[in-house]
């Protein structure tokens, strides 16, 4: 996503999620943007909201794990990554996370 698009998402999606907190995809999109911006705590918060909306939202665990890893919480990061791999063993992040889990 472009920076312009990210700004639009950040401006509109929190309100949309507040209106429908059952839409895990909105929370995941926000988690990804915040993670990419280096805001790990916000990324983790949106990831947790996604999981509340849908416990099987695999991508949420990527951003939660990334935030935990950035904070130096290796065990929590590993658990989040393993949960992603359970839910999406062939997912777009699976190969990278398998390597990371092996190194944590």
Secondary structure, DSSP 8 states (H G I E B T S, - for coil): --HHHHHHHHHHHHHHHHH-TT-HHHHHHHHHHHHHTT-HHHHHHHHHHHHHH-TT-HHHHHHHHHHHHHTT-HHHHHHHHHHHHHH-TTSTTHHHHHHHHHH-
